[in-house]
């Protein structure tokens, strides 16, 4: 594995997450107005700031910078999640995430905190999936390592098998997208969806991802939502299936992937972050709007970026 190439791809995925995150966050508001913006392909007035999706993805990426061959150090990642949360608690964190990160910051063991969530079931939320793209991109030529590292990154905050499955699925999708660019791999939407679903056997997340095989891209978005979900429940199984389906049908067009992603409404910043972190790896450069890249909050000058690394 060329680790320098892997890190470059990981950073590209991080940029895709940040653009998708800020883009999706721009589409919250009065529904009729938002739908009109989507129909007109116009972005509401926005500051292009990213949310906790990107903040946590930065922490994941920095793990790869620190330990490119070994990967995730769960203890350190937990501390970095908590530290970055404290830098700005108003970045859209959910109530459970805020509690978990506050308790880790206060010195509690992340294993106990993560596994204790939801009466000992652990979180099955979409938070582990939204931040994991850089792992798939970095280790794209070793799917076994992709799955291992994605699971490690998820367990810190999402101990439920569904939360872990969501992260593994998205990381696998990012790895496959990276192979399109680096190895010239070709996937039909159905091949892509099936390869991703095979990465998370025995879960509700897998079952719902597989439903995407029978959903044509031409279906009305309301029908797609009824089958694949829209992230409104903020669970992996309600968020990841549509995100994978959307990316699978738009591997070569970053801009189109985000317009389709936001049209589902629901948890639009997270869905767009997931989709953006995947499709930026395989999409043609001309399909990535340069105005969006320039407008989004700069990761490198962000307070969340560890200057000792970057």
Order of alpha helices (4+ residues) and beta strands (2+ residues): alpha-alpha-alpha-alpha-alpha-alpha-alpha-alpha-alpha-alpha-alpha-alpha-alpha-alpha-alpha-alpha-alpha
